[in-house]
Amino acid sequence: MQIITGIILLISFPLMLLLIGFVTYPLALVFAFVLHVIGAMKANNGEWWNPPMTPRFVK
């Protein structure tokens, strides 16, 4: 999840020249934060959780 967030942030940085990045950058951070909180709550309950929109590099 952090790799995908990093990629989105790297793409958003040059888009700040077009003023679109000022919207996508904070949205990516908030989205990542929410997914981390959901993952932490699932882990606290002992449940396995695969975050959405993340590739599985290791099986």
C-alpha positions in Angstrom: 0.0 0.0 0.0 2.9 2.4 0.7 4.4 1.7 -2.6 1.2 2.6 -4.4 0.8 5.7 -2.3 4.4 6.7 -3.1 3.8 6.3 -6.8 0.6 8.4 -6.6 2.5 11.1 -4.6 5.3 11.2 -7.1 2.8 11.6 -9.9 1.0 14.3 -8.0 4.1 16.4 -7.4 4.6 17.4 -11.1 0.9 17.8 -11.5 1.1 20.7 -9.0 2.4 22.8 -11.9 -1.1 22.3 -13.4 -2.8 22.9 -10.0 -4.4 19.4 -10.1 -1.7 18.1 -7.9 -2.8 20.3 -5.0 -6.0 18.2 -4.9 -4.6 14.8 -5.7 -1.7 15.0 -3.2 -3.8 15.5 -0.1 -6.4 13.0 -1.3 -3.7 10.4 -1.7 -2.5 11.0 1.9 -6.0 10.9 3.4 -6.8 7.7 1.4 -3.6 6.0 2.6 -4.2 7.1 6.2 -7.8 5.7 6.1 -6.6 2.4 4.7 -3.9 2.2 7.3 -6.4 2.7 10.1 -8.7 0.1 8.6 -5.8 -2.4 8.4 -4.8 -1.6 12.0 -8.3 -2.3 13.2 -8.5 -5.6 11.3 -5.1 -6.6 12.7 -6.2 -5.8 16.2 -9.2 -8.1 15.7 -6.9 -10.9 14.4 -8.3 -10.8 10.9 -6.4 -11.0 7.6 -7.0 -8.0 5.3 -5.8 -7.3 1.7 -6.0 -3.6 1.0 -7.7 -2.6 -2.2 -5.8 -1.4 -5.3 -2.5 -3.0 -4.1 -0.7 -5.5 -6.2 0.4 -8.7 -4.4 4.2 -8.9 -5.0 4.7 -11.9 -2.8 2.2 -14.8 -2.5 
